[in-house]
Amino acid sequence: MEATKWQGFNLENYMRLDIHLLDTITYSIFGFAGFVAISQFFITSGASYGRYVRAGYGCYIDSRLAWFVWELPSIVIPIVLLVFTSSPRIVQTPNRILFGCFVLHYIHRSLIYPLLIRGGKPASLVTFVFAVLFCVFNGYLQAAYFLHHADFGEDWNRNPLFYFGGLFTYVSGANFFGEILEWFGFAVANGTLPTLAFFLSTTASIAPRAFSHHRWYKEKFDDYPTERKALIPLVI
């Protein structure tokens, strides 16, 4: 079998089609990020799950089951691509590290975090469907880019690319701030449009929620610290 053939397909043609598909998904996620950000700021309490569950969004799904199912594609799709497709870039150390970080994150989100939920409120069917679709497309986007295309160069691990921060002492949405920083660092470490799209879509989804949490805490607790910000310490 020729080097450019893989399981009956021309690998070069497959890679060209693959990068076009990844570009389409990337720009679609950019658009989705804008839609989510705008819609959540206009809908006072954001997406209908957790403490903001309300009527009018279809049936509701148990929180543990919802988190398990909607995050699961971000584990299954990367593993399927790794096992069943030609993955020429996975031999590179940065690709292995970043691919592993992505999968490990979602192993926690799908398989461990749901078991830690205590008394969580259900998620609406609308929220569930959008979350599943996002994880399907983004799971393919990130994994396929790492496995098939990304080339970070030999000096990747010597660059100052990673950032840390976020405490509930300073912000109401410290968990959101931490995740935004996590995927910001992930995007900077990659320096690619797919990971930038992932970062922006995540920020668009959870940053408005931090502001909703901040308002909720101030309404519920009269002595809530006035100096505490919503999302970014000492800023907003």
Salt bridges, closest charged atoms under 4 A:
ASP18 OD2 - HIS148 ND1 2.93
ASP18 OD2 - HIS149 NE2 2.72
GLU71 OE2 - ARG109 NH2 3.36
ASP151 OD2 - ARG89 NH1 3.75
GLU179 OE1 - ARG109 NH1 3.41
GLU182 OE2 - HIS105 ND1 3.07
